Amino acid sequence: ENMSLDNVTGGHVRGGHILVVDNNHYVQRLMRTILSRSGYLVDVAGNGKEALECIERVQYDIVFLDMDMPMHDGEQTITEIRESEIQHEHLP
């Protein structure tokens, strides 16, 4: 089961806060492992809709976004983020 806002480091964060958005559980686990071992706090979302919910609640330093996802794909998600850009102007 995919969990939004699934913090993997839980403690001191050296590198920042990252959101990984991908419907592939293998990619989620791989990205989480690599990034958390490098000192980042990592949250995971399984689709664009979950990503938007996460972005509303948490200020991320960067979002890794899969462009090809069912339901709410990456392009649609980026469009919605940019439409509300004033609220999310901290995202590159």
N, C-alpha and C positions, 0 to 999 in steps of 0.2 A: 504494500500500500504506500502511495506517495504522500509525504507529509510536507506541507508548506511550512516555511520558517523552521526547518529542522537544523538547529545549531549543532555543529559537529565538534567544535573545539571547547565551547562552554567556559573557557577561562580567558586568560590574557590573550589579546589579539595583537600581533605585530603588524600584519600586512593590510588590514582593512576588512571590509564586509562585502562579500560577493554573493550575488544571486545567480544560480545556474538553472536555466529553463530548458528542459529537454524531456520528451516523452519516453525516451529510451532509458530504462533503469540501469543498464550497464554503463552508459555514458554518465548518468548522474553519479553513480558510485565511483567511477574513475576520476571524474572532475573533483568530486568531494575529497577523495583521498589525496590526490596530487596537491590541491590547493590548501587543504587543512594542514598537511605536512609542511607546507611552505609558510605556515603561520597565519593563514587567512581564516576568518569566520565565514562559513559557507552555509547558505540556505538553498533549498532545492524546491522547484516548482515543476509540475508535470505538463503544464500547458500555459498558453498566454493568459488565460483568464486567471489562473492561480497566480501568475507572475504579477498581474496588475493589482491583485489583492495584497500581495506581499509588498509591492512598491508603495502602496497607499499607507502601509503601517511602518515601514522601515526605510531609512535612508541608506541606500547601497552606494558603495564606491564605484562598482561596475556590475553590469549584468551581462552574462554570457547567454545568448538567446539562439536556440535552434530555429531556423527559418521554416523548416518543413515539419509541422506538427498538425495532428488532427484537431478538430474543434475550433481552436483559436490559434492560428499560425503566427509565426514570428513577424511577418510583414504587417498583419493586422494589429499585433501587439505594439509594434513600434509606432504605428500611426496613432493609436490611442494614447501612448505615452507622450508623443509630440503634441497632440491636441491639448493635453493638459500640462504642457511644458512649463508653465509658470510654477506649478506645484512641484515639478520634478526637474528644475533647471540644473540641479547638481549632477544629473546623469550625462555622461559624454555622448 
